[in-house]
Amino acid sequence: MTDKLTYQDRLRSMLHPEGNGAPPSKHEVEAEELVGSCGAFGYLRGIRDHASAVEFRFRDGNSTWFPYGWLGPWKYNPSDGLLLKFSGDLVYLVLITGSNLDMPLIEGGANLTSGGIQRHRVLWIREMSKEEIRNVGEMGPTIDSIKVMEFESLADLKYWLRKNAPGFLE
């Protein structure tokens, strides 16, 4: 069984079959140098760089973006995960569960919490497969699940937290 190729993989193979073809442009190389990633998240390498939004990538292939301008208070609890609150037309909670969420990456030294989200450097966060999580083990951050919920009332928000992440209720 072969791995399923992404659209970008297929496009690259058409444009540069067998590695032949034009080398990447200076702009493409510079753009790749600006972004770092691990299996769990991607981030801007420059400590003064800021993203305008963060993308949440789900295992089913869907994604949701939130502007950093909507990001309000957020909490990290190693036992319960990372809870982000976005306030726009409604209030949205994003609950990210996994392990080693605050662990600095070997390459680049960034982490998901203080070096990433706090500084608006994280571009995307993605749910990982069980195999990917096993392969990373205790060597880096892993994302088991991302839950995004929208709320119109504080009572609904608290009820959802009680059921899904009671450690975040004070």
MODELLER restraints for C-alpha pairs under 7 A, 6 or more apart:
rsr = mdl.restraints
at = mdl.atoms
rsr.add(forms.Gaussian(group=physical.xy_distance, feature=features.Distance(at['CA:34:A'], at['CA:44:A']), mean=5.82, stdev=0.5))
rsr.add(forms.Gaussian(group=physical.xy_distance, feature=features.Distance(at['CA:34:A'], at['CA:45:A']), mean=5.35, stdev=0.5))
rsr.add(forms.Gaussian(group=physical.xy_distance, feature=features.Distance(at['CA:34:A'], at['CA:46:A']), mean=6.73, stdev=0.5))
rsr.add(forms.Gaussian(group=physical.xy_distance, feature=features.Distance(at['CA:35:A'], at['CA:42:A']), mean=6.95, stdev=0.5))
rsr.add(forms.Gaussian(group=physical.xy_distance, feature=features.Distance(at['CA:35:A'], at['CA:43:A']), mean=5.70, stdev=0.5))
rsr.add(forms.Gaussian(group=physical.xy_distance, feature=features.Distance(at['CA:35:A'], at['CA:44:A']), mean=4.66, stdev=0.5))
rsr.add(forms.Gaussian(group=physical.xy_distance, feature=features.Distance(at['CA:35:A'], at['CA:45:A']), mean=5.48, stdev=0.5))
rsr.add(forms.Gaussian(group=physical.xy_distance, feature=features.Distance(at['CA:36:A'], at['CA:42:A']), mean=5.70, stdev=0.5))
rsr.add(forms.Gaussian(group=physical.xy_distance, feature=features.Distance(at['CA:36:A'], at['CA:43:A']), mean=5.33, stdev=0.5))
rsr.add(forms.Gaussian(group=physical.xy_distance, feature=features.Distance(at['CA:36:A'], at['CA:44:A']), mean=6.20, stdev=0.5))
rsr.add(forms.Gaussian(group=physical.xy_distance, feature=features.Distance(at['CA:36:A'], at['CA:45:A']), mean=5.94, stdev=0.5))
rsr.add(forms.Gaussian(group=physical.xy_distance, feature=features.Distance(at['CA:37:A'], at['CA:43:A']), mean=6.00, stdev=0.5))
rsr.add(forms.Gaussian(group=physical.xy_distance, feature=features.Distance(at['CA:40:A'], at['CA:125:A']), mean=5.86, stdev=0.5))
rsr.add(forms.Gaussian(group=physical.xy_distance, feature=features.Distance(at['CA:40:A'], at['CA:126:A']), mean=5.50, stdev=0.5))
rsr.add(forms.Gaussian(group=physical.xy_distance, feature=features.Distance(at['CA:40:A'], at['CA:127:A']), mean=6.92, stdev=0.5))
rsr.add(forms.Gaussian(group=physical.xy_distance, feature=features.Distance(at['CA:40:A'], at['CA:128:A']), mean=6.70, stdev=0.5))
rsr.add(forms.Gaussian(group=physical.xy_distance, feature=features.Distance(at['CA:40:A'], at['CA:141:A']), mean=6.34, stdev=0.5))
rsr.add(forms.Gaussian(group=physical.xy_distance, feature=features.Distance(at['CA:40:A'], at['CA:142:A']), mean=5.48, stdev=0.5))
rsr.add(forms.Gaussian(group=physical.xy_distance, feature=features.Distance(at['CA:40:A'], at['CA:143:A']), mean=5.78, stdev=0.5))
rsr.add(forms.Gaussian(group=physical.xy_distance, feature=features.Distance(at['CA:41:A'], at['CA:124:A']), mean=5.42, stdev=0.5))
rsr.add(forms.Gaussian(group=physical.xy_distance, feature=features.Distance(at['CA:41:A'], at['CA:125:A']), mean=4.31, stdev=0.5))
rsr.add(forms.Gaussian(group=physical.xy_distance, feature=features.Distance(at['CA:41:A'], at['CA:126:A']), mean=6.13, stdev=0.5))
rsr.add(forms.Gaussian(group=physical.xy_distance, feature=features.Distance(at['CA:42:A'], at['CA:122:A']), mean=5.87, stdev=0.5))
rsr.add(forms.Gaussian(group=physical.xy_distance, feature=features.Distance(at['CA:42:A'], at['CA:123:A']), mean=5.44, stdev=0.5))
rsr.add(forms.Gaussian(group=physical.xy_distance, feature=features.Distance(at['CA:42:A'], at['CA:124:A']), mean=5.25, stdev=0.5))
rsr.add(forms.Gaussian(group=physical.xy_distance, feature=features.Distance(at['CA:42:A'], at['CA:125:A']), mean=6.67, stdev=0.5))
rsr.add(forms.Gaussian(group=physical.xy_distance, feature=features.Distance(at['CA:43:A'], at['CA:116:A']), mean=6.84, stdev=0.5))
rsr.add(forms.Gaussian(group=physical.xy_distance, feature=features.Distance(at['CA:43:A'], at['CA:121:A']), mean=5.33, stdev=0.5))
rsr.add(forms.Gaussian(group=physical.xy_distance, feature=features.Distance(at['CA:43:A'], at['CA:122:A']), mean=4.20, stdev=0.5))
rsr.add(forms.Gaussian(group=physical.xy_distance, feature=features.Distance(at['CA:43:A'], at['CA:123:A']), mean=5.17, stdev=0.5))
rsr.add(forms.Gaussian(group=physical.xy_distance, feature=features.Distance(at['CA:44:A'], at['CA:121:A']), mean=5.14, stdev=0.5))
rsr.add(forms.Gaussian(group=physical.xy_distance, feature=features.Distance(at['CA:44:A'], at['CA:122:A']), mean=6.46, stdev=0.5))
rsr.add(forms.Gaussian(group=physical.xy_distance, feature=features.Distance(at['CA:45:A'], at['CA:108:A']), mean=6.88, stdev=0.5))
rsr.add(forms.Gaussian(group=physical.xy_distance, feature=features.Distance(at['CA:49:A'], at['CA:121:A']), mean=6.54, stdev=0.5))
rsr.add(forms.Gaussian(group=physical.xy_distance, feature=features.Distance(at['CA:50:A'], at['CA:120:A']), mean=5.24, stdev=0.5))
rsr.add(forms.Gaussian(group=physical.xy_distance, feature=features.Distance(at['CA:50:A'], at['CA:121:A']), mean=5.05, stdev=0.5))
rsr.add(forms.Gaussian(group=physical.xy_distance, feature=features.Distance(at['CA:51:A'], at['CA:120:A']), mean=5.66, stdev=0.5))
rsr.add(forms.Gaussian(group=physical.xy_distance, feature=features.Distance(at['CA:51:A'], at['CA:121:A']), mean=5.49, stdev=0.5))
rsr.add(forms.Gaussian(group=physical.xy_distance, feature=features.Distance(at['CA:51:A'], at['CA:122:A']), mean=6.85, stdev=0.5))
rsr.add(forms.Gaussian(group=physical.xy_distance, feature=features.Distance(at['CA:51:A'], at['CA:123:A']), mean=6.27, stdev=0.5))
rsr.add(forms.Gaussian(group=physical.xy_distance, feature=features.Distance(at['CA:52:A'], at['CA:67:A']), mean=5.83, stdev=0.5))
rsr.add(forms.Gaussian(group=physical.xy_distance, feature=features.Distance(at['CA:52:A'], at['CA:68:A']), mean=5.72, stdev=0.5))
rsr.add(forms.Gaussian(group=physical.xy_distance, feature=features.Distance(at['CA:53:A'], at['CA:65:A']), mean=6.43, stdev=0.5))
rsr.add(forms.Gaussian(group=physical.xy_distance, feature=features.Distance(at['CA:53:A'], at['CA:66:A']), mean=5.43, stdev=0.5))
rsr.add(forms.Gaussian(group=physical.xy_distance, feature=features.Distance(at['CA:53:A'], at['CA:67:A']), mean=3.97, stdev=0.5))
rsr.add(forms.Gaussian(group=physical.xy_distance, feature=features.Distance(at['CA:53:A'], at['CA:68:A']), mean=5.03, stdev=0.5))
rsr.add(forms.Gaussian(group=physical.xy_distance, feature=features.Distance(at['CA:53:A'], at['CA:123:A']), mean=6.78, stdev=0.5))
rsr.add(forms.Gaussian(group=physical.xy_distance, feature=features.Distance(at['CA:54:A'], at['CA:65:A']), mean=5.55, stdev=0.5))
rsr.add(forms.Gaussian(group=physical.xy_distance, feature=features.Distance(at['CA:54:A'], at['CA:66:A']), mean=5.55, stdev=0.5))
rsr.add(forms.Gaussian(group=physical.xy_distance, feature=features.Distance(at['CA:54:A'], at['CA:67:A']), mean=6.37, stdev=0.5))
rsr.add(forms.Gaussian(group=physical.xy_distance, feature=features.Distance(at['CA:54:A'], at['CA:68:A']), mean=6.78, stdev=0.5))
rsr.add(forms.Gaussian(group=physical.xy_distance, feature=features.Distance(at['CA:54:A'], at['CA:122:A']), mean=6.35, stdev=0.5))
rsr.add(forms.Gaussian(group=physical.xy_distance, feature=features.Distance(at['CA:54:A'], at['CA:123:A']), mean=4.90, stdev=0.5))
rsr.add(forms.Gaussian(group=physical.xy_distance, feature=features.Distance(at['CA:54:A'], at['CA:124:A']), mean=5.33, stdev=0.5))
rsr.add(forms.Gaussian(group=physical.xy_distance, feature=features.Distance(at['CA:55:A'], at['CA:63:A']), mean=6.52, stdev=0.5))
rsr.add(forms.Gaussian(group=physical.xy_distance, feature=features.Distance(at['CA:55:A'], at['CA:64:A']), mean=5.64, stdev=0.5))
rsr.add(forms.Gaussian(group=physical.xy_distance, feature=features.Distance(at['CA:55:A'], at['CA:65:A']), mean=4.28, stdev=0.5))
rsr.add(forms.Gaussian(group=physical.xy_distance, feature=features.Distance(at['CA:55:A'], at['CA:66:A']), mean=6.61, stdev=0.5))
rsr.add(forms.Gaussian(group=physical.xy_distance, feature=features.Distance(at['CA:55:A'], at['CA:123:A']), mean=6.20, stdev=0.5))
rsr.add(forms.Gaussian(group=physical.xy_distance, feature=features.Distance(at['CA:55:A'], at['CA:124:A']), mean=4.41, stdev=0.5))
rsr.add(forms.Gaussian(group=physical.xy_distance, feature=features.Distance(at['CA:55:A'], at['CA:125:A']), mean=6.30, stdev=0.5))
rsr.add(forms.Gaussian(group=physical.xy_distance, feature=features.Distance(at['CA:56:A'], at['CA:63:A']), mean=5.41, stdev=0.5))
rsr.add(forms.Gaussian(group=physical.xy_distance, feature=features.Distance(at['CA:56:A'], at['CA:64:A']), mean=5.16, stdev=0.5))
rsr.add(forms.Gaussian(group=physical.xy_distance, feature=features.Distance(at['CA:56:A'], at['CA:65:A']), mean=6.14, stdev=0.5))
rsr.add(forms.Gaussian(group=physical.xy_distance, feature=features.Distance(at['CA:56:A'], at['CA:124:A']), mean=5.75, stdev=0.5))
rsr.add(forms.Gaussian(group=physical.xy_distance, feature=features.Distance(at['CA:56:A'], at['CA:125:A']), mean=5.07, stdev=0.5))
rsr.add(forms.Gaussian(group=physical.xy_distance, feature=features.Distance(at['CA:56:A'], at['CA:126:A']), mean=5.78, stdev=0.5))
rsr.add(forms.Gaussian(group=physical.xy_distance, feature=features.Distance(at['CA:57:A'], at['CA:63:A']), mean=4.51, stdev=0.5))
rsr.add(forms.Gaussian(group=physical.xy_distance, feature=features.Distance(at['CA:57:A'], at['CA:64:A']), mean=6.78, stdev=0.5))
rsr.add(forms.Gaussian(group=physical.xy_distance, feature=features.Distance(at['CA:57:A'], at['CA:125:A']), mean=6.07, stdev=0.5))
rsr.add(forms.Gaussian(group=physical.xy_distance, feature=features.Distance(at['CA:57:A'], at['CA:126:A']), mean=4.39, stdev=0.5))
rsr.add(forms.Gaussian(group=physical.xy_distance, feature=features.Distance(at['CA:57:A'], at['CA:127:A']), mean=6.34, stdev=0.5))
rsr.add(forms.Gaussian(group=physical.xy_distance, feature=features.Distance(at['CA:58:A'], at['CA:126:A']), mean=5.94, stdev=0.5))
rsr.add(forms.Gaussian(group=physical.xy_distance, feature=features.Distance(at['CA:58:A'], at['CA:127:A']), mean=5.36, stdev=0.5))
rsr.add(forms.Gaussian(group=physical.xy_distance, feature=features.Distance(at['CA:59:A'], at['CA:127:A']), mean=5.67, stdev=0.5))
rsr.add(forms.Gaussian(group=physical.xy_distance, feature=features.Distance(at['CA:59:A'], at['CA:128:A']), mean=6.86, stdev=0.5))
rsr.add(forms.Gaussian(group=physical.xy_distance, feature=features.Distance(at['CA:68:A'], at['CA:120:A']), mean=6.75, stdev=0.5))
rsr.add(forms.Gaussian(group=physical.xy_distance, feature=features.Distance(at['CA:70:A'], at['CA:86:A']), mean=4.91, stdev=0.5))
rsr.add(forms.Gaussian(group=physical.xy_distance, feature=features.Distance(at['CA:70:A'], at['CA:87:A']), mean=5.13, stdev=0.5))
rsr.add(forms.Gaussian(group=physical.xy_distance, feature=features.Distance(at['CA:70:A'], at['CA:88:A']), mean=5.95, stdev=0.5))
rsr.add(forms.Gaussian(group=physical.xy_distance, feature=features.Distance(at['CA:71:A'], at['CA:85:A']), mean=5.94, stdev=0.5))
rsr.add(forms.Gaussian(group=physical.xy_distance, feature=features.Distance(at['CA:71:A'], at['CA:86:A']), mean=4.47, stdev=0.5))
rsr.add(forms.Gaussian(group=physical.xy_distance, feature=features.Distance(at['CA:71:A'], at['CA:87:A']), mean=6.61, stdev=0.5))
rsr.add(forms.Gaussian(group=physical.xy_distance, feature=features.Distance(at['CA:72:A'], at['CA:85:A']), mean=5.42, stdev=0.5))
rsr.add(forms.Gaussian(group=physical.xy_distance, feature=features.Distance(at['CA:72:A'], at['CA:86:A']), mean=5.66, stdev=0.5))
rsr.add(forms.Gaussian(group=physical.xy_distance, feature=features.Distance(at['CA:72:A'], at['CA:87:A']), mean=6.79, stdev=0.5))
rsr.add(forms.Gaussian(group=physical.xy_distance, feature=features.Distance(at['CA:73:A'], at['CA:84:A']), mean=6.80, stdev=0.5))
rsr.add(forms.Gaussian(group=physical.xy_distance, feature=features.Distance(at['CA:73:A'], at['CA:85:A']), mean=5.96, stdev=0.5))
rsr.add(forms.Gaussian(group=physical.xy_distance, feature=features.Distance(at['CA:74:A'], at['CA:83:A']), mean=5.53, stdev=0.5))
rsr.add(forms.Gaussian(group=physical.xy_distance, feature=features.Distance(at['CA:74:A'], at['CA:84:A']), mean=4.50, stdev=0.5))
rsr.add(forms.Gaussian(group=physical.xy_distance, feature=features.Distance(at['CA:74:A'], at['CA:85:A']), mean=5.91, stdev=0.5))
rsr.add(forms.Gaussian(group=physical.xy_distance, feature=features.Distance(at['CA:75:A'], at['CA:82:A']), mean=5.84, stdev=0.5))
rsr.add(forms.Gaussian(group=physical.xy_distance, feature=features.Distance(at['CA:75:A'], at['CA:83:A']), mean=5.20, stdev=0.5))
rsr.add(forms.Gaussian(group=physical.xy_distance, feature=features.Distance(at['CA:75:A'], at['CA:84:A']), mean=6.68, stdev=0.5))
rsr.add(forms.Gaussian(group=physical.xy_distance, feature=features.Distance(at['CA:76:A'], at['CA:82:A']), mean=4.50, stdev=0.5))
rsr.add(forms.Gaussian(group=physical.xy_distance, feature=features.Distance(at['CA:76:A'], at['CA:83:A']), mean=6.38, stdev=0.5))
rsr.add(forms.Gaussian(group=physical.xy_distance, feature=features.Distance(at['CA:80:A'], at['CA:97:A']), mean=6.61, stdev=0.5))
rsr.add(forms.Gaussian(group=physical.xy_distance, feature=features.Distance(at['CA:80:A'], at['CA:165:A']), mean=6.11, stdev=0.5))
rsr.add(forms.Gaussian(group=physical.xy_distance, feature=features.Distance(at['CA:80:A'], at['CA:167:A']), mean=6.27, stdev=0.5))
rsr.add(forms.Gaussian(group=physical.xy_distance, feature=features.Distance(at['CA:81:A'], at['CA:95:A']), mean=6.93, stdev=0.5))
rsr.add(forms.Gaussian(group=physical.xy_distance, feature=features.Distance(at['CA:81:A'], at['CA:96:A']), mean=5.58, stdev=0.5))
rsr.add(forms.Gaussian(group=physical.xy_distance, feature=features.Distance(at['CA:81:A'], at['CA:97:A']), mean=4.48, stdev=0.5))
rsr.add(forms.Gaussian(group=physical.xy_distance, feature=features.Distance(at['CA:81:A'], at['CA:98:A']), mean=6.40, stdev=0.5))
rsr.add(forms.Gaussian(group=physical.xy_distance, feature=features.Distance(at['CA:82:A'], at['CA:95:A']), mean=5.81, stdev=0.5))
rsr.add(forms.Gaussian(group=physical.xy_distance, feature=features.Distance(at['CA:82:A'], at['CA:96:A']), mean=5.04, stdev=0.5))
rsr.add(forms.Gaussian(group=physical.xy_distance, feature=features.Distance(at['CA:82:A'], at['CA:97:A']), mean=6.47, stdev=0.5))
rsr.add(forms.Gaussian(group=physical.xy_distance, feature=features.Distance(at['CA:83:A'], at['CA:93:A']), mean=6.82, stdev=0.5))
rsr.add(forms.Gaussian(group=physical.xy_distance, feature=features.Distance(at['CA:83:A'], at['CA:94:A']), mean=5.74, stdev=0.5))
rsr.add(forms.Gaussian(group=physical.xy_distance, feature=features.Distance(at['CA:83:A'], at['CA:95:A']), mean=4.70, stdev=0.5))
rsr.add(forms.Gaussian(group=physical.xy_distance, feature=features.Distance(at['CA:83:A'], at['CA:96:A']), mean=6.42, stdev=0.5))
rsr.add(forms.Gaussian(group=physical.xy_distance, feature=features.Distance(at['CA:84:A'], at['CA:93:A']), mean=5.69, stdev=0.5))
rsr.add(forms.Gaussian(group=physical.xy_distance, feature=features.Distance(at['CA:84:A'], at['CA:94:A']), mean=5.07, stdev=0.5))
rsr.add(forms.Gaussian(group=physical.xy_distance, feature=features.Distance(at['CA:84:A'], at['CA:95:A']), mean=6.56, stdev=0.5))
rsr.add(forms.Gaussian(group=physical.xy_distance, feature=features.Distance(at['CA:85:A'], at['CA:92:A']), mean=5.79, stdev=0.5))
rsr.add(forms.Gaussian(group=physical.xy_distance, feature=features.Distance(at['CA:85:A'], at['CA:93:A']), mean=4.74, stdev=0.5))
rsr.add(forms.Gaussian(group=physical.xy_distance, feature=features.Distance(at['CA:85:A'], at['CA:94:A']), mean=6.50, stdev=0.5))
rsr.add(forms.Gaussian(group=physical.xy_distance, feature=features.Distance(at['CA:86:A'], at['CA:92:A']), mean=5.05, stdev=0.5))
rsr.add(forms.Gaussian(group=physical.xy_distance, feature=features.Distance(at['CA:86:A'], at['CA:93:A']), mean=6.37, stdev=0.5))
rsr.add(forms.Gaussian(group=physical.xy_distance, feature=features.Distance(at['CA:90:A'], at['CA:150:A']), mean=6.49, stdev=0.5))
rsr.add(forms.Gaussian(group=physical.xy_distance, feature=features.Distance(at['CA:90:A'], at['CA:151:A']), mean=6.17, stdev=0.5))
rsr.add(forms.Gaussian(group=physical.xy_distance, feature=features.Distance(at['CA:90:A'], at['CA:152:A']), mean=6.00, stdev=0.5))
rsr.add(forms.Gaussian(group=physical.xy_distance, feature=features.Distance(at['CA:91:A'], at['CA:150:A']), mean=5.68, stdev=0.5))
rsr.add(forms.Gaussian(group=physical.xy_distance, feature=features.Distance(at['CA:91:A'], at['CA:151:A']), mean=5.26, stdev=0.5))
rsr.add(forms.Gaussian(group=physical.xy_distance, feature=features.Distance(at['CA:91:A'], at['CA:152:A']), mean=6.66, stdev=0.5))
rsr.add(forms.Gaussian(group=physical.xy_distance, feature=features.Distance(at['CA:92:A'], at['CA:148:A']), mean=6.88, stdev=0.5))
rsr.add(forms.Gaussian(group=physical.xy_distance, feature=features.Distance(at['CA:92:A'], at['CA:149:A']), mean=5.55, stdev=0.5))
rsr.add(forms.Gaussian(group=physical.xy_distance, feature=features.Distance(at['CA:92:A'], at['CA:150:A']), mean=4.32, stdev=0.5))
rsr.add(forms.Gaussian(group=physical.xy_distance, feature=features.Distance(at['CA:92:A'], at['CA:151:A']), mean=6.15, stdev=0.5))
rsr.add(forms.Gaussian(group=physical.xy_distance, feature=features.Distance(at['CA:93:A'], at['CA:148:A']), mean=5.77, stdev=0.5))
rsr.add(forms.Gaussian(group=physical.xy_distance, feature=features.Distance(at['CA:93:A'], at['CA:149:A']), mean=5.39, stdev=0.5))
rsr.add(forms.Gaussian(group=physical.xy_distance, feature=features.Distance(at['CA:93:A'], at['CA:150:A']), mean=6.47, stdev=0.5))
rsr.add(forms.Gaussian(group=physical.xy_distance, feature=features.Distance(at['CA:94:A'], at['CA:146:A']), mean=6.78, stdev=0.5))
rsr.add(forms.Gaussian(group=physical.xy_distance, feature=features.Distance(at['CA:94:A'], at['CA:147:A']), mean=5.56, stdev=0.5))
rsr.add(forms.Gaussian(group=physical.xy_distance, feature=features.Distance(at['CA:94:A'], at['CA:148:A']), mean=4.52, stdev=0.5))
rsr.add(forms.Gaussian(group=physical.xy_distance, feature=features.Distance(at['CA:94:A'], at['CA:149:A']), mean=6.59, stdev=0.5))
rsr.add(forms.Gaussian(group=physical.xy_distance, feature=features.Distance(at['CA:95:A'], at['CA:146:A']), mean=5.66, stdev=0.5))
rsr.add(forms.Gaussian(group=physical.xy_distance, feature=features.Distance(at['CA:95:A'], at['CA:147:A']), mean=5.08, stdev=0.5))
rsr.add(forms.Gaussian(group=physical.xy_distance, feature=features.Distance(at['CA:95:A'], at['CA:148:A']), mean=6.55, stdev=0.5))
rsr.add(forms.Gaussian(group=physical.xy_distance, feature=features.Distance(at['CA:96:A'], at['CA:143:A']), mean=6.93, stdev=0.5))
rsr.add(forms.Gaussian(group=physical.xy_distance, feature=features.Distance(at['CA:96:A'], at['CA:145:A']), mean=5.87, stdev=0.5))
rsr.add(forms.Gaussian(group=physical.xy_distance, feature=features.Distance(at['CA:96:A'], at['CA:146:A']), mean=4.60, stdev=0.5))
rsr.add(forms.Gaussian(group=physical.xy_distance, feature=features.Distance(at['CA:96:A'], at['CA:147:A']), mean=6.57, stdev=0.5))
rsr.add(forms.Gaussian(group=physical.xy_distance, feature=features.Distance(at['CA:97:A'], at['CA:143:A']), mean=5.90, stdev=0.5))
rsr.add(forms.Gaussian(group=physical.xy_distance, feature=features.Distance(at['CA:97:A'], at['CA:144:A']), mean=5.55, stdev=0.5))
rsr.add(forms.Gaussian(group=physical.xy_distance, feature=features.Distance(at['CA:97:A'], at['CA:145:A']), mean=5.38, stdev=0.5))
rsr.add(forms.Gaussian(group=physical.xy_distance, feature=features.Distance(at['CA:97:A'], at['CA:146:A']), mean=6.57, stdev=0.5))
rsr.add(forms.Gaussian(group=physical.xy_distance, feature=features.Distance(at['CA:98:A'], at['CA:142:A']), mean=5.24, stdev=0.5))
rsr.add(forms.Gaussian(group=physical.xy_distance, feature=features.Distance(at['CA:98:A'], at['CA:143:A']), mean=4.31, stdev=0.5))
rsr.add(forms.Gaussian(group=physical.xy_distance, feature=features.Distance(at['CA:98:A'], at['CA:144:A']), mean=4.74, stdev=0.5))
rsr.add(forms.Gaussian(group=physical.xy_distance, feature=features.Distance(at['CA:98:A'], at['CA:145:A']), mean=6.92, stdev=0.5))
rsr.add(forms.Gaussian(group=physical.xy_distance, feature=features.Distance(at['CA:99:A'], at['CA:141:A']), mean=5.68, stdev=0.5))
rsr.add(forms.Gaussian(group=physical.xy_distance, feature=features.Distance(at['CA:99:A'], at['CA:142:A']), mean=5.30, stdev=0.5))
rsr.add(forms.Gaussian(group=physical.xy_distance, feature=features.Distance(at['CA:99:A'], at['CA:143:A']), mean=6.82, stdev=0.5))
rsr.add(forms.Gaussian(group=physical.xy_distance, feature=features.Distance(at['CA:100:A'], at['CA:140:A']), mean=6.16, stdev=0.5))
rsr.add(forms.Gaussian(group=physical.xy_distance, feature=features.Distance(at['CA:100:A'], at['CA:141:A']), mean=4.50, stdev=0.5))
rsr.add(forms.Gaussian(group=physical.xy_distance, feature=features.Distance(at['CA:100:A'], at['CA:142:A']), mean=6.63, stdev=0.5))
rsr.add(forms.Gaussian(group=physical.xy_distance, feature=features.Distance(at['CA:101:A'], at['CA:112:A']), mean=5.98, stdev=0.5))
rsr.add(forms.Gaussian(group=physical.xy_distance, feature=features.Distance(at['CA:101:A'], at['CA:113:A']), mean=6.96, stdev=0.5))
rsr.add(forms.Gaussian(group=physical.xy_distance, feature=features.Distance(at['CA:101:A'], at['CA:141:A']), mean=5.01, stdev=0.5))
rsr.add(forms.Gaussian(group=physical.xy_distance, feature=features.Distance(at['CA:101:A'], at['CA:142:A']), mean=6.84, stdev=0.5))
rsr.add(forms.Gaussian(group=physical.xy_distance, feature=features.Distance(at['CA:102:A'], at['CA:111:A']), mean=5.62, stdev=0.5))
rsr.add(forms.Gaussian(group=physical.xy_distance, feature=features.Distance(at['CA:102:A'], at['CA:112:A']), mean=5.73, stdev=0.5))
rsr.add(forms.Gaussian(group=physical.xy_distance, feature=features.Distance(at['CA:102:A'], at['CA:113:A']), mean=5.45, stdev=0.5))
rsr.add(forms.Gaussian(group=physical.xy_distance, feature=features.Distance(at['CA:103:A'], at['CA:111:A']), mean=5.70, stdev=0.5))
rsr.add(forms.Gaussian(group=physical.xy_distance, feature=features.Distance(at['CA:103:A'], at['CA:140:A']), mean=6.38, stdev=0.5))
rsr.add(forms.Gaussian(group=physical.xy_distance, feature=features.Distance(at['CA:103:A'], at['CA:141:A']), mean=6.26, stdev=0.5))
rsr.add(forms.Gaussian(group=physical.xy_distance, feature=features.Distance(at['CA:104:A'], at['CA:110:A']), mean=5.26, stdev=0.5))
rsr.add(forms.Gaussian(group=physical.xy_distance, feature=features.Distance(at['CA:104:A'], at['CA:111:A']), mean=4.37, stdev=0.5))
rsr.add(forms.Gaussian(group=physical.xy_distance, feature=features.Distance(at['CA:105:A'], at['CA:111:A']), mean=6.04, stdev=0.5))
rsr.add(forms.Gaussian(group=physical.xy_distance, feature=features.Distance(at['CA:105:A'], at['CA:140:A']), mean=6.70, stdev=0.5))
rsr.add(forms.Gaussian(group=physical.xy_distance, feature=features.Distance(at['CA:110:A'], at['CA:116:A']), mean=6.41, stdev=0.5))
rsr.add(forms.Gaussian(group=physical.xy_distance, feature=features.Distance(at['CA:116:A'], at['CA:122:A']), mean=5.05, stdev=0.5))
rsr.add(forms.Gaussian(group=physical.xy_distance, feature=features.Distance(at['CA:126:A'], at['CA:143:A']), mean=6.69, stdev=0.5))
rsr.add(forms.Gaussian(group=physical.xy_distance, feature=features.Distance(at['CA:127:A'], at['CA:143:A']), mean=5.15, stdev=0.5))
rsr.add(forms.Gaussian(group=physical.xy_distance, feature=features.Distance(at['CA:127:A'], at['CA:144:A']), mean=5.79, stdev=0.5))
rsr.add(forms.Gaussian(group=physical.xy_distance, feature=features.Distance(at['CA:127:A'], at['CA:145:A']), mean=5.41, stdev=0.5))
rsr.add(forms.Gaussian(group=physical.xy_distance, feature=features.Distance(at['CA:127:A'], at['CA:146:A']), mean=6.41, stdev=0.5))
rsr.add(forms.Gaussian(group=physical.xy_distance, feature=features.Distance(at['CA:128:A'], at['CA:142:A']), mean=6.96, stdev=0.5))
rsr.add(forms.Gaussian(group=physical.xy_distance, feature=features.Distance(at['CA:128:A'], at['CA:143:A']), mean=5.62, stdev=0.5))
rsr.add(forms.Gaussian(group=physical.xy_distance, feature=features.Distance(at['CA:128:A'], at['CA:144:A']), mean=6.06, stdev=0.5))
rsr.add(forms.Gaussian(group=physical.xy_distance, feature=features.Distance(at['CA:133:A'], at['CA:142:A']), mean=5.88, stdev=0.5))
rsr.add(forms.Gaussian(group=physical.xy_distance, feature=features.Distance(at['CA:151:A'], at['CA:157:A']), mean=5.96, stdev=0.5))
